[in-house]
């Protein structure tokens, strides 16, 4: 009896995916992986079959597809197909937020990694199209001295000057000083928002 090889397993897997039979496709792609454990195309094919089965009502199979695509990326980090399918699968499985947190953790260890930054930008772009996706903020917090200066000194000072300028006629020339202090405070709060949440939409880092 002729032994079935890797290429034949891949062919049969693709045929059964096209024919709408995910169970047999999963069987053949798993056989291909056993034959060549480091094959990215085999994991990609398995992910397609698992996603097809998930559409039939088995949500857990989308998570399994996600795992298969992670292995495909490990086998071939340059595979654009594996990455595109990984994002789509994560979106369907409701795991985009987890993936963003994972990539951000990797980026902290390798801040100059352009590929990770690009992937984070793609994830955040996808998140804008799905309001149910919750992504982790950058987590920036100002140092204590800045908080004290702006929240405990400049904000009360600016408020006091503006109130005094409106109540005491002689203090009216100082109104613009109070407005300027308030403007500085507003810029400070805007920068905090940008570095803690807004930055992710622009740079993904």
Secondary structure, DSSP 8 states (H G I E B T S, - for coil): -----HHHHHHHHHHHHHTT-HHHHHHHHHHHHHH-TT-HHHHHHHHHHHHHHHHTT-THHHHHHHHHHHHHHHH-TT-HHHHHHHHHHHHHHT-HHHHHHHHHHHHHH-TT-HHHHHHHHHHHHHHHT-TT-----------HHHHIIIIIIIHHHHHHHHHHHHH-GGGGGGHHHHHHHHHHHHHHHHHHHIIIIIHHHHT--
